[in-house]
Amino acid sequence: MHIKSFACRFSRSFPVILLAATAIWGASSQLRTSEVAESKSALEADPQGWADVLPPADLKGWYRVPVPPTGNLGREQWHIDADLKVLICDGDGGHDMLLTEKEYGDAIFHFECRYTKVEGKTGYNSGAYVRNSRDGAIWHQAQFGAAKDGFLFGQTPAPDGKRKFFNLAKEVTDNRVKPAGEWNTVEITARGRTLTLWVNGAVTCQFNECAAEKGHLGLEGEGYRIEFRNVKVKELK
């Protein structure tokens, strides 16, 4: 075919090709959007009715529990940067929970967190809790690493008076947790028997068999320096 003739035919066909490609891309984009189901945080959607529960400098209103509860506490590793309004876990005081003295039933627990990035270091690990028992033997945890995890797991009360373990890691198909050094926004909603985890713009998983009606909120220290800010709770009626 003569080059000039081919160019003429291509120029007439190109708008059709472009339109078809655009339609295919658009359908694919809509599919991805519907799968992700992006949403605002509860705090952003309705900023009324929230209580700031970031601890004061002396951590009054919060207390530490070793993990497991039968273990021993390490050095004091939690402190407040008053200027930045940030709660810091140094990560060198062993595995523990920092829990609220107050118990909450139906509520939304909101916070932002980021790991201090260390070159060459991997395995970043921390979490947050809702409806824990005072001694930490009953726990419902949101697990987040660095660019991984974002699931719920824990030990909830069982009808026989023991504890039932659950782990929703396999249900999470959309990794929304950011790498170490970047801020994440996380919310855990406890309503009735349902716990819902929202991470950076979307719900990642939901647990429908929480058997604890109320409990303590908390944050986890597990060997990595991590910062928390905008720590808030909204009790639901």
C-alpha positions as CSV (number, residue, x, y, z in Angstrom):
1,M,0.0,0.0,0.0
2,H,1.3,3.5,-0.8
3,I,2.5,5.3,2.3
4,K,0.3,8.4,1.5
5,S,-2.8,6.2,1.1
6,F,-2.1,4.3,4.4
7,A,-1.6,7.6,6.3
8,C,-4.9,8.9,5.0
9,R,-6.8,5.7,6.0
10,F,-5.1,5.7,9.5
11,S,-5.9,9.3,10.1
12,R,-9.6,8.6,9.4
13,S,-9.5,5.5,11.6
14,F,-7.6,7.0,14.5
15,P,-10.5,8.8,16.2
16,V,-12.5,5.6,16.2
17,I,-9.5,3.6,17.7
18,L,-8.9,6.3,20.3
19,L,-12.6,6.4,21.3
20,A,-12.7,2.6,21.7
21,A,-9.5,2.6,23.7
22,T,-10.9,5.4,25.9
23,A,-14.1,3.5,26.5
24,I,-12.2,0.4,27.5
25,W,-9.9,2.3,29.8
26,G,-12.9,4.1,31.3
27,A,-14.8,0.8,32.0
28,S,-11.6,-0.6,33.5
29,S,-11.2,2.5,35.7
30,Q,-14.8,2.3,36.9
31,L,-14.4,-1.4,37.7
32,R,-11.3,-0.7,39.8
33,T,-13.0,2.2,41.5
34,S,-16.1,0.1,42.4
35,E,-13.8,-2.7,43.7
36,V,-11.9,-0.4,45.9
37,A,-15.0,1.4,47.2
38,E,-13.2,4.6,48.2
39,S,-14.7,6.5,51.1
40,K,-13.9,9.4,53.4
41,S,-12.9,8.7,57.0
42,A,-15.6,9.0,59.5
43,L,-13.8,12.0,61.0
44,E,-13.7,13.8,57.7
45,A,-17.3,12.9,56.8
46,D,-18.6,14.2,60.2
47,P,-16.2,16.1,62.4
48,Q,-18.7,16.6,65.2
49,G,-18.8,14.6,68.4
50,W,-15.1,13.5,68.5
51,A,-13.0,13.5,71.7
52,D,-9.2,14.0,71.5
53,V,-7.7,11.1,73.5
54,L,-4.0,11.8,72.8
55,P,-2.3,11.2,76.2
56,P,-0.9,14.1,78.1
57,A,2.9,14.2,78.9
58,D,2.5,12.0,81.9
59,L,0.3,9.5,79.9
60,K,-2.5,9.9,82.5
61,G,-5.6,8.0,81.4
62,W,-3.5,5.3,79.7
63,Y,-1.6,2.3,81.1
64,R,0.7,-0.4,79.7
65,V,0.2,-4.1,79.5
66,P,2.8,-6.6,78.4
67,V,2.2,-8.9,75.5
68,P,1.4,-11.6,76.4
69,P,-0.2,-10.5,79.6
70,T,1.8,-13.1,81.6
71,G,5.1,-11.4,80.4
72,N,7.1,-8.6,81.9
73,L,7.1,-5.0,80.9
74,G,10.3,-3.5,79.4
75,R,11.5,0.0,79.8
76,E,9.2,3.0,79.5
77,Q,9.0,3.4,75.7
78,W,6.0,5.7,75.2
79,H,6.2,9.5,75.4
80,I,4.6,12.7,74.0
81,D,6.2,15.3,71.8
82,A,4.1,18.2,73.1
83,D,5.2,20.6,70.3
84,L,4.2,18.3,67.5
85,K,1.3,16.7,69.4
86,V,2.6,13.3,68.6
87,L,2.6,10.1,70.7
88,I,5.9,8.2,70.2
89,C,6.8,4.6,70.9
90,D,10.6,4.3,70.8
91,G,10.3,0.6,70.0
92,D,13.0,-0.5,72.4
93,G,10.9,-1.4,75.5
94,G,9.6,-4.8,74.4
95,H,6.2,-5.9,73.2
96,D,3.3,-4.1,75.0
97,M,-0.1,-2.4,74.7
98,L,-0.8,1.1,75.7
99,L,-4.4,1.0,76.7
100,T,-7.0,3.6,77.7
101,E,-8.2,3.5,81.3
102,K,-11.7,4.2,80.0
103,E,-13.8,1.4,78.4
104,Y,-15.8,2.0,75.2
105,G,-18.7,0.1,73.7
106,D,-19.9,1.3,70.3
107,A,-17.4,3.8,69.1
108,I,-15.0,4.8,66.3
109,F,-11.3,4.9,67.1
110,H,-9.4,7.2,64.7
111,F,-5.6,7.8,64.5
112,E,-2.8,8.5,62.1
113,C,0.5,6.6,62.3
114,R,3.9,6.3,60.6
115,Y,7.0,4.2,61.3
116,T,10.4,5.9,61.5
117,K,12.2,4.5,58.4
118,V,15.5,2.8,59.0
119,E,17.5,2.0,55.9
120,G,17.9,-1.8,55.5
121,K,15.3,-2.6,58.1
122,T,12.3,-4.7,57.3
123,G,9.4,-6.3,59.1
124,Y,7.8,-3.2,60.6
125,N,5.0,-4.3,62.9
126,S,2.4,-2.5,65.1
127,G,-1.3,-2.3,65.6
128,A,-4.2,-0.8,67.4
129,Y,-6.9,-2.3,69.6
130,V,-10.6,-2.0,70.5
131,R,-12.7,-3.7,73.1
132,N,-9.8,-5.3,74.9
133,S,-10.0,-6.7,78.4
134,R,-8.2,-4.8,81.1
135,D,-5.4,-7.4,81.3
136,G,-5.1,-7.7,77.5
137,A,-6.1,-11.4,77.4
138,I,-9.1,-10.4,75.2
139,W,-7.9,-8.4,72.3
140,H,-9.2,-7.2,68.9
141,Q,-6.4,-5.8,66.8
142,A,-5.9,-3.9,63.6
143,Q,-2.6,-5.1,62.2
144,F,-0.4,-2.8,60.0
145,G,3.1,-3.2,58.8
146,A,5.0,-1.1,56.2
147,A,3.2,-1.3,52.8
148,K,1.5,-4.5,54.0
149,D,-1.2,-6.0,56.2
150,G,-4.3,-3.9,57.1
151,F,-6.4,-6.6,58.7
152,L,-8.2,-7.5,61.9
153,F,-7.3,-10.5,64.1
154,G,-7.4,-11.3,67.8
155,Q,-9.0,-13.3,70.6
156,T,-12.7,-12.6,71.3
157,P,-14.8,-14.2,74.1
158,A,-16.3,-17.6,73.4
159,P,-19.6,-19.1,74.7
160,D,-17.7,-21.7,76.8
161,G,-15.9,-18.9,78.7
162,K,-12.7,-19.4,76.8
163,R,-11.4,-17.3,73.9
164,K,-11.9,-17.7,70.1
165,F,-9.1,-16.7,67.8
166,F,-9.8,-15.0,64.5
167,N,-7.6,-13.7,61.6
168,L,-8.9,-11.9,58.5
169,A,-5.6,-11.5,56.8
170,K,-6.7,-13.6,53.8
171,E,-9.7,-11.5,53.3
172,V,-7.7,-8.4,52.5
173,T,-7.1,-8.1,48.8
174,D,-6.3,-4.3,48.6
175,N,-3.1,-3.3,50.3
176,R,-3.6,0.2,51.4
177,V,-0.9,0.6,54.1
178,K,1.8,3.0,53.1
179,P,5.6,2.4,53.4
180,A,7.6,3.3,56.5
181,G,8.1,7.0,56.7
182,E,4.7,7.9,55.4
183,W,1.6,8.7,57.4
184,N,-1.4,6.4,57.4
185,T,-4.9,7.2,58.5
186,V,-6.7,4.4,60.2
187,E,-10.2,3.9,61.8
188,I,-11.7,1.0,63.6
189,T,-15.5,1.1,64.1
190,A,-17.1,-1.1,66.7
191,R,-20.8,-1.3,66.4
192,G,-22.7,-4.2,68.0
193,R,-20.9,-7.4,67.2
194,T,-19.2,-5.9,64.1
195,L,-15.7,-4.4,63.9
196,T,-14.9,-2.6,60.7
197,L,-11.3,-1.5,59.6
198,W,-10.9,1.5,57.3
199,V,-7.4,2.3,56.0
200,N,-6.3,5.2,53.9
201,G,-9.6,5.7,52.0
202,A,-11.4,2.3,52.1
203,V,-12.6,-0.5,54.3
204,T,-10.2,-3.4,54.2
205,C,-12.1,-6.0,56.2
206,Q,-14.9,-6.6,58.7
207,F,-15.3,-9.0,61.6
208,N,-18.9,-9.8,62.5
209,E,-18.5,-12.0,65.6
210,C,-17.0,-9.7,68.3
211,A,-18.4,-11.1,71.6
212,A,-17.0,-8.3,73.8
213,E,-19.6,-5.6,74.3
214,K,-17.1,-3.0,75.5
215,G,-13.4,-2.7,76.3
216,H,-10.3,-0.6,76.3
217,L,-8.8,1.1,73.2
218,G,-5.1,0.8,72.6
219,L,-1.9,1.0,70.6
220,E,0.9,-1.5,70.2
221,G,4.6,-1.3,70.6
222,E,6.5,-4.2,69.0
223,G,10.1,-3.3,68.4
224,Y,9.8,-0.5,65.9
225,R,9.8,3.2,66.4
226,I,6.3,4.5,65.5
227,E,4.5,7.8,65.9
228,F,0.7,8.4,66.4
229,R,-1.2,11.7,66.0
230,N,-4.8,12.8,65.8
231,V,-5.8,10.1,68.2
232,K,-9.5,10.5,68.6
233,V,-12.7,8.6,69.6
234,K,-16.3,9.1,68.8
235,E,-18.8,7.2,70.9
236,L,-21.8,6.0,69.0
237,K,-25.4,6.2,70.3
